[in-house]
């Protein structure tokens, strides 16, 4: 009897397994590790089978919502995983090494503030460069014009420069008007200016020369006169210092005063002042001290007690005396000054050496 009941139960279970649909299997899997329901009597099992389709329909309705929620959670986790490393490495990004594609990628990932800042700084930099270029264009660098290339180098005063400036400026204005009035003329067409005939080419050249005079040559000559004035003031200052420190130069009747005047008015000094006036402002001061030094070396003062008998101690041996007599000949003051100049190369040592040479020629 028991075997018959067992066989009947197995057949019922097999029938239930065969009747289990995919939806039912899914429902069972979703239950996870929930404890298994106790076996129901045959009558109750039949009632459960009748109610199963309704439960399965509810499961089918619920599954899409679960899948949507799962997908959103997965996307959120992926976003967080991507964003966290970039946030940690944001301080290490070298913006100057990024390509345009990488910058666009940064913008897509929330780095637009950095790009806005870069754009702002770039705009400021371009504005500064434009302003600097404008300043350079409005203030061209002044080029010093050598005196031998200046056609107005003969002007020796500011009054002469002012008078020439007025004359040239009038020429510039008149030629500007004539060229504008005869704009359609050819280079060799004749234009009457008063009773004089000029070609348009000649007027254009006169206009160009007048413009160069106003913009370059006359200002350069005025600057040259300013420099000469400053050199003259500096020379006067050093001459006063020389008179204070070496008052002997003021006595033009003394040998010292005459020699000093001969030195400062020599052709060599005049040439030096012409070639390098900025270095010749203190030449008189240097020569005054050099002359005092040389005169003191050439004519030393007799020391006190020179009339007393000097005790000479003979050398310890004849060999020593012979060696002393055969020693090198002492150098002259001029040679010492020359050697000193060759060693230092200074201007003051050169002037001292030249002064000594001129005195030695007398």
Secondary structure, DSSP 8 states (H G I E B T S, - for coil): -HHHHHHHHHHHHHHHHHH--HHHHHHHHHTTT--------HHHHHHHHHHHHHHHHHHHHHHHHHHHHHHHHHHHHHHHHHHHHHHHHGGG--GGG--HHHHHHHHHTT-HHHHHHHHHHHHHHHHHHHHHHHHHHHS-------GGG-TTTT--SHHHHHHHHHHHHHHHHHHHHHHHHTTTS-TT-EEEETTEEEEHHHHHHHHHHHHHIIIIIHHHHHHHHHHHHHHHHHHHHHHHHHHHH-GGGG-TTSHHHHHHHHHHTSHHHHHHHHH-TTTSTTHHHHHHHHHHHHHHHHS----TTTTS-------SSHHHHHHHHTS-----HHHHHHHHHHHH--HHHHHHHHHHHHHHT-
